[in-house]
Amino acid sequence: SLSAEQEAPNPPSPLRDPGLTEARAFPQPEAAGGMFVARSIAADHKDLIHDVSFDFHGRRMATCSSDQSVKVWDKGESGEWHCTASWKTHSGSVWRVTWAHPEFGQVLASCSFDRTAAVWEEIVGESNDKLRGQSHWVKRTTLVDSRTSVTDVKFAPKHMGLVLATCSADGVVRIYEAPDVMNLSQWSLQHEISCKLNCSCISWNPSSSRSHPPMIAVGSDDSSTNVGGKVQVYEYNENTRKYAKAETLITVTDPVHDIAFAPNLGRSFHILAVANKDVRIFTLKPLRKELSGSGGPTKFEIQTVAQFENHNSQVWRVSWNITGTVLASSGDDGCVRLWKANYMDNWKCTGILKGDGSPVNNALLQQPLGIVNSSSVFGSSSSQNTVNGTSSGGRKP
């Protein structure tokens, strides 16, 4: 851990030119089998980019950096990305940035080494002719409960209302709610979950099924190898009105950098991707209440359905497409890799993109793909969506 941020600058990431600030977007192929076309974006950040986040529609993008700023990008009619806002957000490295659902307006949240998270809203000027039609971002609140670096921030699924979760290096997940969605300056701390291990990443289960209570997964980048269970899953209990630990993934013993529940379009079970020294995909199948016991959190049958070591390095990000059928991962090998389950429900690599956006020889797709358990259950997969949030690089103290 660091006593001061400047004592140990973040190492350069092989996904970008060292010390520079380039982002790359990979538009969706026009047809099945089509190639991804890389579009380089001169982001003009003054230090490493730690996160890239697309909005709900994929037409806006936010980036954040150790230069303490957030930038917002809009996609033009020609497909080019234009920076429409850039501002200093924190007094330390900004680790993550995320969008709220557009039904709550144009709202961002960011979190930082400076021990805070912040909520930002875009305002379209109406007060006078000079500002009319122009937009700018306004800080609505600063969340200051953490005593250590705030390492991740995520808005809950919209059916839960305007709810925001943060996690910190102090091992606490905090869940906030804006009781009045028209007043984003008022947020109340609803829950504090002590995870016992320093937290690096969180993911809400996006399922809106009434049979699935609110659920959040937490990853830890604790470096001690004798501590197992670096992924914990918490579920909301309607009776106690608190979050309780439902499961610990005891097989995950290496530091976790990212975690992502797959979108759920009617499945009875959950799919969770984990990024550490490899890519892992788990299924969590709820056991019947009479088997798991009444009153307590749901118990799950947990299976590792895929484990891929193809990056041969630390994996920094995992991100699902909108249907939860294609997973993208990025690692220190400088590649983005796409994973998909075939008709036999076996997970396979379906594409590799180098950091410069060029595709990798198809022969590499035929490499052994690590450990695959064919018990994964998937229906037919849809076409690939845009690859989201594939930034990488060593970061957090």
KEDRENBA-216936 format. One record per residue (C-alpha): residue number from 0; residue in one letter; x, y, z. Coordinates in Angstrom, 1 decimal. Layout:
<sites>
NUM_A_X_Y_Z
...
</sites>
This chain:
<sites>
0_S_0.0_0.0_0.0
1_L_1.1_3.6_-0.6
2_S_1.5_6.2_2.1
3_A_1.3_8.9_-0.6
4_E_0.0_8.6_-4.1
5_Q_3.0_10.4_-5.7
6_E_5.5_8.0_-4.2
7_A_4.6_5.2_-6.6
8_P_3.2_6.3_-10.0
9_N_1.1_3.9_-11.8
10_P_3.1_1.7_-14.3
11_P_2.4_2.2_-18.0
12_S_-0.2_-0.1_-19.5
13_P_0.6_-2.0_-22.6
14_L_-2.8_-1.2_-24.0
15_R_-1.7_2.4_-24.5
16_D_1.5_4.3_-25.3
17_P_3.3_4.7_-21.9
18_G_2.2_7.9_-20.2
19_L_-0.2_8.7_-22.9
20_T_-3.8_8.9_-23.2
21_E_-5.3_7.2_-26.1
22_A_-8.6_5.4_-26.1
23_R_-9.9_3.1_-28.8
24_A_-13.4_2.2_-29.8
25_F_-14.3_-1.0_-31.7
26_P_-17.6_-0.5_-33.6
27_Q_-19.8_-3.5_-34.1
28_P_-19.3_-5.5_-37.3
29_E_-21.9_-4.8_-40.0
30_A_-22.6_-8.5_-40.4
31_A_-21.8_-11.8_-38.8
32_G_-18.2_-12.6_-39.4
33_G_-17.4_-8.9_-40.2
34_M_-14.2_-7.4_-38.8
35_F_-14.0_-4.9_-36.0
36_V_-12.7_-1.5_-37.2
37_A_-10.5_0.3_-34.6
38_R_-11.0_4.0_-34.2
39_S_-8.2_5.8_-32.2
40_I_-9.3_8.7_-30.0
41_A_-6.7_11.2_-28.9
42_A_-8.1_11.6_-25.4
43_D_-5.6_14.2_-24.3
44_H_-5.5_13.0_-20.7
45_K_-2.3_14.0_-19.1
46_D_-1.8_10.6_-17.3
47_L_-3.1_7.0_-17.5
48_I_-6.7_6.4_-18.3
49_H_-8.2_4.0_-15.7
50_D_-11.7_3.6_-16.9
51_V_-13.9_4.0_-20.0
52_S_-17.7_3.8_-19.6
53_F_-20.5_3.9_-22.2
54_D_-23.9_5.3_-21.5
55_F_-27.1_3.2_-21.9
56_H_-27.4_3.9_-25.6
57_G_-23.7_3.6_-26.5
58_R_-23.7_7.1_-27.9
59_R_-21.9_8.8_-25.1
60_M_-18.6_7.8_-23.4
61_A_-16.8_8.9_-20.2
62_T_-13.2_8.5_-19.4
63_C_-11.3_9.1_-16.2
64_S_-7.6_9.4_-15.4
65_S_-4.8_9.9_-12.9
66_D_-4.7_13.5_-14.1
67_Q_-7.8_13.9_-11.8
68_S_-10.2_14.7_-14.6
69_V_-13.2_13.2_-16.3
70_K_-14.0_13.7_-20.0
71_V_-17.3_13.1_-21.7
72_W_-17.4_12.1_-25.4
73_D_-20.3_12.2_-27.8
74_K_-20.6_10.2_-31.0
75_G_-21.3_12.2_-34.1
76_E_-23.3_11.3_-37.1
77_S_-20.2_10.2_-39.0
78_G_-19.2_7.9_-36.1
79_E_-16.4_10.1_-34.8
80_W_-16.1_10.8_-31.1
81_H_-15.9_14.4_-29.9
82_C_-15.0_15.6_-26.4
83_T_-17.9_17.7_-25.2
84_A_-16.8_18.2_-21.6
85_S_-13.6_17.9_-19.5
86_W_-13.2_19.0_-15.9
87_K_-11.1_18.3_-12.8
88_T_-13.2_16.1_-10.6
89_H_-11.0_15.0_-7.7
90_S_-7.8_15.8_-5.9
91_G_-6.3_12.3_-6.6
92_S_-6.4_9.7_-9.3
93_V_-9.9_8.9_-10.6
94_W_-10.3_5.2_-10.7
95_R_-13.8_4.7_-12.1
96_V_-16.6_6.6_-13.8
97_T_-20.1_5.3_-14.5
98_W_-23.4_6.5_-16.0
99_A_-26.8_6.4_-14.3
100_H_-29.8_5.1_-16.4
101_P_-31.0_8.0_-18.7
102_E_-34.4_8.0_-17.1
103_F_-32.7_9.8_-14.2
104_G_-31.2_12.4_-16.6
105_Q_-27.6_12.7_-17.7
106_V_-25.8_11.7_-14.5
107_L_-22.3_10.4_-13.8
108_A_-20.6_9.1_-10.7
109_S_-16.8_9.0_-10.1
110_C_-14.6_7.7_-7.4
111_S_-11.0_8.5_-6.4
112_F_-7.9_7.9_-4.4
113_D_-8.8_11.1_-2.6
114_R_-11.3_9.0_-0.5
115_T_-14.4_10.4_-2.1
116_A_-17.0_9.6_-4.7
117_A_-18.9_12.3_-6.5
118_V_-22.2_12.6_-8.5
119_W_-22.4_14.9_-11.5
120_E_-25.3_16.1_-13.6
121_E_-25.3_17.7_-17.0
122_I_-27.2_20.9_-17.2
123_V_-28.4_22.5_-20.4
124_G_-28.1_26.3_-20.1
125_E_-31.3_28.3_-20.3
126_S_-30.6_31.3_-18.1
127_N_-29.5_33.6_-20.9
128_D_-28.8_33.8_-24.6
129_K_-25.1_33.2_-24.1
130_L_-25.5_29.8_-22.4
131_R_-28.7_28.7_-24.1
132_G_-28.4_25.3_-25.7
133_Q_-24.9_24.7_-24.2
134_S_-24.4_22.1_-21.6
135_H_-22.1_21.8_-18.6
136_W_-21.6_19.4_-15.7
137_V_-22.4_20.3_-12.2
138_K_-21.3_18.5_-9.0
139_R_-24.4_17.5_-7.1
140_T_-22.8_15.8_-4.1
141_T_-19.6_14.5_-2.6
142_L_-19.7_11.3_-0.6
143_V_-17.1_11.4_2.1
144_D_-17.8_8.4_4.3
145_S_-14.7_6.4_3.3
146_R_-11.4_6.8_5.1
147_T_-9.4_5.2_2.3
148_S_-9.3_5.2_-1.5
149_V_-12.7_4.6_-3.1
150_T_-12.0_1.9_-5.6
151_D_-15.3_1.4_-7.5
152_V_-18.7_3.0_-7.9
153_K_-21.8_1.6_-9.6
154_F_-25.4_2.7_-10.0
155_A_-27.9_0.0_-9.2
156_P_-30.4_-1.4_-11.8
157_K_-33.0_1.3_-12.5
158_H_-35.9_-0.8_-11.1
159_M_-34.3_-0.2_-7.6
160_G_-34.5_3.6_-8.0
161_L_-31.6_6.0_-8.0
162_V_-29.2_3.9_-5.9
163_L_-25.4_4.1_-5.9
164_A_-22.9_1.7_-4.4
165_T_-19.2_2.4_-3.6
166_C_-16.5_0.2_-2.3
167_S_-13.2_1.1_-0.6
168_A_-9.8_-0.1_0.3
169_D_-11.0_-0.2_3.9
170_G_-13.2_-3.2_3.1
171_V_-16.5_-1.5_3.2
172_V_-19.3_-1.4_0.6
173_R_-21.6_1.6_1.0
174_I_-25.0_1.9_-0.6
175_Y_-26.6_5.3_-1.0
176_E_-30.0_6.4_-2.3
177_A_-31.4_9.6_-3.6
178_P_-34.9_9.7_-2.2
179_D_-36.0_12.5_-4.6
180_V_-34.7_11.8_-8.1
181_M_-35.3_15.5_-8.9
182_N_-32.8_16.6_-6.2
183_L_-29.5_14.9_-6.7
184_S_-27.8_16.9_-4.0
185_Q_-29.5_14.8_-1.3
186_W_-28.2_11.2_-0.8
187_S_-28.6_9.1_2.2
188_L_-26.3_6.3_3.3
189_Q_-28.6_3.3_3.5
190_H_-26.3_0.4_4.1
191_E_-22.7_-0.3_5.1
192_I_-21.4_-3.8_4.4
193_S_-18.1_-4.9_6.0
194_C_-16.3_-7.3_3.7
195_K_-13.3_-8.0_6.0
196_L_-11.0_-7.7_2.9
197_N_-10.0_-4.5_1.0
198_C_-12.4_-4.1_-1.9
199_S_-11.4_-3.4_-5.5
200_C_-14.6_-3.8_-7.5
201_I_-18.3_-4.3_-7.3
202_S_-21.1_-5.4_-9.7
203_W_-24.9_-5.3_-9.2
204_N_-26.9_-8.2_-10.4
205_P_-29.0_-6.6_-13.1
206_S_-31.9_-9.0_-12.9
207_S_-35.3_-7.3_-12.4
208_S_-37.1_-10.6_-11.7
209_R_-39.2_-10.5_-8.5
210_S_-37.8_-13.9_-7.7
211_H_-34.3_-12.4_-7.5
212_P_-33.7_-10.0_-4.5
213_P_-31.2_-7.2_-5.0
214_M_-27.7_-8.7_-5.1
215_I_-24.2_-7.2_-5.3
216_A_-20.9_-9.0_-5.8
217_V_-17.6_-7.7_-4.4
218_G_-14.1_-8.5_-5.5
219_S_-10.9_-8.0_-3.4
220_D_-7.4_-7.4_-4.6
221_D_-5.9_-8.4_-1.3
222_S_-2.5_-9.8_-2.2
223_S_-2.2_-12.4_0.6
224_T_-2.3_-15.9_-1.0
225_N_-3.5_-17.6_2.2
226_V_-6.8_-15.8_2.1
227_G_-9.3_-17.5_-0.2
228_G_-12.7_-16.3_-1.3
229_K_-11.7_-13.0_-3.0
230_V_-15.3_-12.7_-4.3
231_Q_-18.3_-12.3_-2.0
232_V_-21.9_-12.1_-3.0
233_Y_-24.4_-10.2_-0.8
234_E_-28.2_-10.3_-1.1
235_Y_-30.8_-7.9_0.3
236_N_-33.2_-9.4_2.9
237_E_-36.7_-7.9_2.8
238_N_-37.4_-9.0_6.4
239_T_-34.3_-7.6_8.1
240_R_-33.9_-4.8_5.5
241_K_-30.2_-5.5_5.4
242_Y_-27.7_-7.0_3.0
243_A_-26.4_-10.4_4.2
244_K_-23.6_-12.6_2.7
245_A_-25.1_-15.2_0.4
246_E_-22.0_-16.8_-0.9
247_T_-18.2_-16.7_-1.0
248_L_-16.4_-18.0_-4.1
249_I_-13.7_-19.8_-2.2
250_T_-11.9_-21.0_-5.4
251_V_-10.9_-17.4_-6.2
252_T_-7.6_-16.9_-4.3
253_D_-5.8_-14.4_-6.5
254_P_-6.3_-10.6_-6.4
255_V_-9.5_-9.6_-8.3
256_H_-9.3_-6.6_-10.5
257_D_-12.8_-6.6_-12.0
258_I_-16.1_-8.4_-11.7
259_A_-19.3_-8.3_-13.8
260_F_-22.7_-10.0_-13.6
261_A_-24.1_-10.8_-17.0
262_P_-27.4_-9.1_-18.1
263_N_-30.2_-11.5_-17.3
264_L_-32.9_-11.9_-20.0
265_G_-35.1_-14.4_-18.2
266_R_-32.6_-16.9_-16.9
267_S_-33.3_-18.5_-13.6
268_F_-29.7_-18.4_-12.6
269_H_-26.9_-15.8_-12.6
270_I_-23.6_-15.6_-14.6
271_L_-20.6_-13.8_-13.0
272_A_-17.3_-13.0_-14.8
273_V_-14.2_-12.4_-12.7
274_A_-10.9_-10.9_-13.8
275_N_-7.7_-11.8_-11.9
276_K_-4.7_-13.6_-13.3
277_D_-7.1_-15.2_-15.8
278_V_-10.7_-14.9_-16.9
279_R_-13.3_-17.0_-15.0
280_I_-17.0_-17.4_-15.6
281_F_-19.2_-18.8_-12.9
282_T_-22.9_-19.7_-12.7
283_L_-24.9_-19.2_-9.5
284_K_-28.0_-21.4_-9.5
285_P_-30.4_-20.6_-6.6
286_L_-31.3_-23.6_-4.5
287_R_-34.9_-24.1_-3.5
288_K_-35.7_-22.3_-0.3
289_E_-36.4_-25.6_1.5
290_L_-32.8_-26.6_0.6
291_S_-31.2_-23.3_1.5
292_G_-33.2_-22.7_4.7
293_S_-36.0_-20.2_5.2
294_G_-35.4_-16.6_6.3
295_G_-31.7_-16.4_5.4
296_P_-30.1_-15.4_2.2
297_T_-30.4_-17.6_-0.9
298_K_-27.9_-20.3_-1.2
299_F_-26.5_-21.2_-4.6
300_E_-25.0_-24.1_-6.5
301_I_-21.8_-22.5_-7.9
302_Q_-20.0_-23.9_-10.9
303_T_-16.9_-22.7_-12.7
304_V_-18.1_-23.0_-16.3
305_A_-15.0_-21.5_-18.0
306_Q_-11.4_-20.5_-17.0
307_F_-9.1_-19.0_-19.6
308_E_-5.4_-18.2_-19.2
309_N_-4.9_-16.9_-22.7
310_H_-4.0_-13.4_-21.6
311_N_-0.9_-15.0_-19.9
312_S_-0.9_-11.9_-17.7
313_Q_-3.1_-10.0_-15.3
314_V_-6.7_-9.4_-16.6
315_W_-7.9_-5.9_-15.7
316_R_-11.4_-5.6_-17.1
317_V_-14.3_-7.9_-18.0
318_S_-17.5_-6.5_-19.6
319_W_-20.6_-8.2_-21.1
320_N_-22.6_-7.2_-24.2
321_I_-26.2_-6.1_-23.6
322_T_-27.7_-9.6_-23.9
323_G_-25.1_-11.3_-21.7
324_T_-23.9_-13.6_-24.4
325_V_-20.5_-12.2_-25.3
326_L_-17.8_-11.3_-22.7
327_A_-14.9_-9.0_-23.4
328_S_-11.7_-9.0_-21.4
329_S_-8.5_-7.0_-21.5
330_G_-5.2_-7.7_-19.9
331_D_-1.5_-6.8_-19.7
332_D_-0.8_-8.7_-22.9
333_G_-2.2_-5.7_-24.7
334_C_-5.2_-7.6_-26.2
335_V_-9.0_-7.5_-25.9
336_R_-10.4_-11.0_-26.2
337_L_-14.1_-11.9_-26.8
338_W_-15.6_-15.0_-25.3
339_K_-18.9_-16.7_-26.3
340_A_-20.7_-19.9_-25.6
341_N_-21.4_-22.1_-28.6
342_Y_-24.5_-24.2_-29.3
343_M_-23.0_-27.0_-27.1
344_D_-22.7_-24.5_-24.3
345_N_-18.9_-24.6_-24.4
346_W_-17.2_-21.2_-24.0
347_K_-14.7_-20.3_-26.7
348_C_-12.7_-17.3_-27.8
349_T_-14.4_-15.7_-30.8
350_G_-12.0_-12.7_-31.4
351_I_-8.8_-11.1_-30.4
352_L_-7.9_-7.5_-30.9
353_K_-4.5_-6.0_-30.2
354_G_-4.1_-2.7_-28.3
355_D_-3.7_-0.9_-31.6
356_G_-7.0_-2.3_-32.8
357_S_-5.6_-4.8_-35.3
358_P_-7.1_-8.3_-35.3
359_V_-4.9_-11.2_-34.3
360_N_-4.2_-14.2_-36.6
361_N_-7.2_-16.6_-36.6
362_A_-4.8_-19.4_-35.9
363_L_-4.5_-18.1_-32.4
364_L_-8.2_-18.7_-31.9
365_Q_-7.6_-22.4_-32.2
366_Q_-5.3_-22.5_-29.2
367_P_-6.3_-24.5_-26.1
368_L_-8.7_-22.4_-24.3
369_G_-8.0_-23.3_-20.7
370_I_-10.5_-25.1_-18.5
371_V_-14.0_-25.3_-19.9
372_N_-17.0_-26.9_-18.2
373_S_-19.7_-27.8_-20.7
374_S_-22.4_-27.6_-18.0
375_S_-22.9_-23.8_-18.7
376_V_-26.4_-23.2_-19.8
377_F_-27.0_-20.7_-22.6
378_G_-29.6_-20.2_-25.3
379_S_-28.7_-19.1_-28.8
380_S_-26.3_-16.2_-28.7
381_S_-27.1_-12.9_-30.4
382_S_-24.7_-10.9_-32.5
383_Q_-21.9_-9.0_-30.7
384_N_-22.6_-5.6_-29.2
385_T_-20.0_-2.9_-28.8
386_V_-17.1_-3.8_-26.5
387_N_-17.5_-1.7_-23.3
388_G_-14.9_-0.5_-20.8
389_T_-11.8_-2.3_-21.9
390_S_-9.2_0.0_-20.3
391_S_-6.4_-1.6_-18.4
392_G_-3.3_-0.9_-16.4
393_G_-1.9_-1.2_-12.9
394_R_-3.7_1.2_-10.7
395_K_-5.0_1.3_-7.1
396_P_-2.8_1.4_-4.0
</sites>
